[in-house]
Amino acid sequence: MTSMRNWILAAALALVSASQVLAADAAAKVVMLTGKATVVGADGNVRKLAKEDPVYSGELINSGPGSYVNLRFADGAFFLLRPSTRFAIESYHYSTPASAAAAKPATGDPAKTETAAGTAPLVTAQSAGGGEGSRAFFRLLKGGFRAVSGLIGKVNRDDYRVSTPVATIGIRGTRYGARLCQGECSDRDEILAKLRAAGRGARAGETILVTTVEEGQISLKTLTSEGLQSPGSTRLIGEDGSIIETDEPPSTEQNDQDLNPESCGTE
C-alpha cells in the first residue's frame, strides 16, 4: 500500500510539473471572454476557450459573433479581439532579459560584469525589451483587435509584426487598433464614403484595413507604399496598397474607444 501511495503521489507531482511547464511555455492567457471562442492548435485539433486558458505559438484563435477575447501575452502585451475575428499567433517566444543573460557565458573582466550582493543590476537598453530570441509575429485574417504593445519590439522593432491581407503592421511602442472590413462590415458604406471623399473608389467586396493609433506610432507597409502613423490618426488601407488618412475614425472605432485592452477583464 505504501509503495502504491508513493507511486500515485509521484504521478500526481509529475502531472503538476507538466502543467507548470505548459503554463510557462504559453504565449498568452485569456484574461476575459464574453460569448464563445475556440482555438485551433498546431496539430489541427479544435478546443473551446475559457477565461484563464493558455494559448500557444502556432495557434489560431476564433472569436464568435458578439464575442470578445482579451489576451495577455508573456511580455505584457494585450490583444482584445473583436467579435468574429480570426487571429493567428504565427510565431511567439518571449525570453526575459535576465534569463537570456544567464544563458550566455560570461565574457570580459569579471570585476566589471559582476555586481555586489544586494545592489540593483545595471539597466541596459536590452533590459528594456525582450531577451535575445524574443519574437511576436501575428496574423489578422478576419475581424479586428485593439492592442497594447509589450516588451517585445521595444529594442528591436523587427521582433514584432502583424500581417494582414493588405498590409504589415509594425510598432514603435504603442496602443493601437486594426480592423478588416471585408464586405460584410456594418459601417462599410461609411468607409466607402470616406474613400470617395479622398478621391479613391473601392471595388465590390474589396478588403479595407482600418488602423487607429492612441499612443506611440505604428508602421504600415503595403505592396506600394509605407509610412508611420501617429497618435490620434486613422488610416484606410486598400488592396491596391494605397494608404488614405481620414478626418475621423469610422463609427465602429468610435464605439470601441471605451474598450481598454490593458484593463478589460483583468483583476
N, C-alpha and C positions, 0 to 999 in steps of 0.2 A: 504493500500500500504506500509506504514511504517513497519508494522509487517511482511509483505511478504519479504521486503528487508532485514529486520533483520534475518529472517529465512534463506534466501539464503546466507547471509553473514556468519551466524553461520555454515551452512552446508559446505561452502567453506573452512572455517577455520578448520573444523573437517577433511576434506579431506587432507588439507595441513599437519595437525598434524599427520594423519595416515601415510602419505607418509614419513614424517620425522622419525617416529617410524620404518617403514620398512627399511629406509636407515640406521638407527642406528643399526638395527639387522642384516644387511647384513654381510656375511662373507668376501666378496670381491667385487671389482668393475672392470669392463672391462675397461682397460686404452688404449688398442689397439686391433683392429680387422681387419685383412686383409682377405678378402674372406667371407666365411659363417660359422656360428656356431649356434648350438642350445643347449638348456639346458632342461633336464628332471627334473621337480620338484618332491618334495617328494610325491605329490599327483598323479604322473604319467603323468601330463599334459606337453606337449612339447611347448616351445616358442623359437622364434628366438632371437639371441643375437645381440646387437648393442653396440657401444662404449658408456661408462658411465653407462651401465646397471648393476644393482646389481645381485649377485648370493648368494645363501644361503646354510647353512649347510644342508646336506642331498640331495643335488642336483648333477646330473650327467651332465658334460659338454662334448659336442661332437664338435670337430673342423672338418671342411670339408676338402676335398683334396685341397692341395695348400693353406690352410688357417692357419693363426697363431692367437692365442688368448693370450693376456697378461693380467694377473690378478694381482691386487694389493690387498693384504689382510689387514684386520684391524690392525694387529700387525706390518705392514710394510713389510711383505714378498711379494715376486713376484714369479709367475709361468708363464713362457712363454710356452704355449702348442704348440707342433709341429703339422703339418698337419695330419689329420686322426687320431686324438688322442681321447681316451675316458678316462676322468679323473673325479673321484668321490670325492666330499667333504664329506667324511663319517660323521665326527663329528667335528665341529669347533665352538669355543667360545673364544672370547678374552675379558678379564676383565682387565682394566688398573690397575696398582698397586695402584694408587690414589683412584679409585673407590672401589677397594677391601678393602683398609684400612679404607675408610669412612664407609663401611658397617659393619665393625667389632666394637663391643662395646669396649669402652676404658677400659684398664686394667692397673694396676700398679700405680705408682706415677704420677699424672697429671703434676707435675712440670718437670718431666723427659721426658714426651711424647709430651707436647705442645711446639711449637716454638714461638718465639717472632714475632710480626707482622712485615712484611717486610723482614724477614730473609728467606733464602732458606731452604727447607726441607732437612732433612738428606738423603743421598744417601745410600741405603742398597742394599744387594745382591738381594732382592726380587724386588726392583725398576728397576733393570736392565733387567727384563724379564716380562712376563705376570703375571697378578694378580692371586690370588687363583681361581681355577676352569678353568683356561685357558687351551685349548687343540687344537691341529691341527692334525687331523687324516685324511689321504687321501688314495686313492687307484688308481693306474695306471692300467687300464685294457687293453689299446692298445695305440700304438704310444709312445710319449715321451715328455719331457719337459726340460727346463733349469730353475733353481731356485736360488733365493737369500733368505736365511732364515731371519725371522723377530725376534721379541722379544720372541715369544713362543718357549720354548725349551732351551733358554739360561741359565735358572736357573735349571729347572727340565727337563732332557732330555726325560723322559718318557711321557712328554706332547706332543711330536711330533713324527709322524711316517708316512711313505709312504709304503703301502703294494703293492706288485706286485705278479704275478703268481709264481715267483720263489724265491723271497727274500723280506725281510723287510728292509727298509732304515731308519736310524736314523740320527740325525745331532749333530754336535759339534759347530754350528755357522759357516755357510759356504756358498759358491757359488758352485753349482754342477749341473750335468745333469744326466738324466736317460732315456733310450730308450729301448723299447721291439722290438726285431727282431723276428717276429712270422712266418717266412716262406716267406713273400712277400716283405721284406725289400730290397731296391735296392743294398745294399752292403753285402748281405748275403754271397756270395762267398768269399769275403774278410774276413769276420768274421770267416767263417769255416776254411779258410787257417790259420788264427791266432790260432784257437783251435788245429788244427792238428800240428802246429809247437810247441805247448806246450804239445803234446803227448795225446791229447784228441780229439775224434771224436764227431760227433753230429748226432742224428737221423734226418730223413727227417721230416721237419715241427716242429722240437723242438724249443721251445721258448728260446731265449737267451737275457738276460738283459745286456745292456752296460751301465756302470756308469763312469762318469768322475768327477774330483774334481779340481776346480780352486783355492779356498781358504778354509782354515779350514779343517775339516775332516767329513766324513760320516761313520756311522757304517753299516755293512752289516750282516744280519743274515739269513741263509738258514736252510733247514732241517738237514744238516750235518755239517755245519761249520759257523763260524762267525769271524769278524775281522774289523779293521779300515782301511779306505782308505785315503791316504794323498794327498796333492795338487800335481798336475802335473802327476797323475797316471790314468790309465784306467783299468777297470776290466770287464771281461766277465763271467757272472754267468749263469750256465745251470740248467735245470730242475732237475738234479741229486744232486744239491746243491753245486757243485764244483765252486770255485772262482779262475779264471785264470787272472793273470796280463799280460798285453800285452806291447810291446815295444813302441807303439804309438797308438793314437785313430784311429778307422775306419774313412773312408773318410767323412761320414755323420757328425760325431762330429767335424772333422777338418773344414768342410764347415760352421758349425754353430758358430765358435769362435767369429765372429763379432756381433752375436745376444746377446745383453746385456739386460736381463730382467729388470734391475733396471732403465734403461733409455729408453728402446724401447717403443715408444708410449706415453711417458709422456711429459708434457709441460716443 
